[in-house]
Amino acid sequence: MDISVKEIEHIANLSRITLTVDEKKTFAKQLTNILDYIEKLNELDTDEVQPMAYATSLKNVFREDKLKSSFSRQEILELSPSSTNGFFKVPKVIE
């Protein structure tokens, strides 16, 4: 499938880019090569190939969630400069 320079100009116009004459010829040739390769790939028989998300069989390794002890509410409040009735006390920022 050959991509013409006119089609490249149309694509460049849609993309809002300006191309030189040499760039148009280069892109026409490159896009033609890409589409030819895709046509070649379409000729392959893939009926027996299982769909897959990744090209390799590697999988993400997730660590197991483990419950760990944490600081108690009282310990955290004791570390703060000021607290009242079990909450952090902060300076007023809205007047």
C-alpha positions in Angstrom: 0.0 0.0 0.0 1.6 3.3 -1.1 1.0 6.5 0.8 1.1 9.5 -1.5 2.6 12.8 -0.7 -0.9 14.3 -0.9 -2.0 12.0 1.9 1.1 13.1 3.9 0.1 16.7 3.4 -3.4 15.9 4.6 -2.1 14.2 7.7 0.3 17.1 8.4 -2.5 19.5 8.0 -4.7 17.6 10.5 -1.7 17.5 12.9 -1.0 21.2 12.4 2.6 20.7 11.4 4.6 22.1 8.6 6.7 19.7 6.5 9.4 20.3 3.9 9.2 18.6 0.6 12.0 16.2 1.6 10.2 15.4 4.9 7.0 14.6 3.0 8.8 12.2 0.7 10.6 10.6 3.7 7.4 10.2 5.7 5.5 8.8 2.7 8.2 6.1 2.2 8.3 5.3 6.0 4.5 5.1 6.3 4.3 2.9 3.2 7.0 0.5 4.8 5.0 0.4 8.1 1.7 -0.4 6.3 3.4 -3.1 4.2 4.8 -4.7 7.3 1.4 -4.7 8.9 -0.1 -6.3 5.8 2.6 -9.0 6.1 1.7 -9.6 9.8 -1.9 -9.9 8.9 -1.0 -12.9 6.7 0.1 -14.9 9.7 -2.2 -17.6 11.1 -2.9 -16.7 14.7 -5.9 -19.0 15.3 -4.0 -21.2 17.7 -2.3 -18.3 19.6 -3.8 -17.5 22.9 -4.3 -13.8 23.6 -1.9 -12.4 26.2 -1.4 -9.1 28.0 2.4 -9.3 28.0 5.0 -10.7 25.6 6.7 -12.6 28.3 5.5 -15.0 31.0 6.8 -12.8 33.8 4.2 -11.6 36.3 4.2 -8.9 38.9 5.4 -10.1 42.3 3.4 -8.5 45.0 4.3 -8.8 48.6 1.8 -10.3 51.0 -0.1 -7.8 53.0 0.7 -8.3 56.7 -0.9 -6.6 59.6 1.7 -4.7 61.7 1.3 -3.0 64.9 1.2 0.7 64.8 1.4 3.6 67.3 -1.6 4.1 69.5 -3.7 7.2 69.2 -2.5 8.4 72.6 1.2 7.9 71.6 0.7 10.0 68.5 -1.2 12.7 70.4 1.6 12.9 73.0 4.1 13.6 70.2 2.1 16.6 69.0 2.8 20.1 70.4 -0.8 20.5 71.4 -4.0 18.4 71.6 -7.5 18.7 73.0 -10.1 16.0 73.6 -8.2 13.4 71.6 -7.6 15.7 68.5 -4.6 17.7 67.3 -4.9 21.4 68.2 -3.7 23.7 65.5 -3.7 27.5 65.2 -6.7 29.1 63.6 -6.0 30.0 59.9 -9.4 31.5 58.9 -10.6 34.8 60.4 
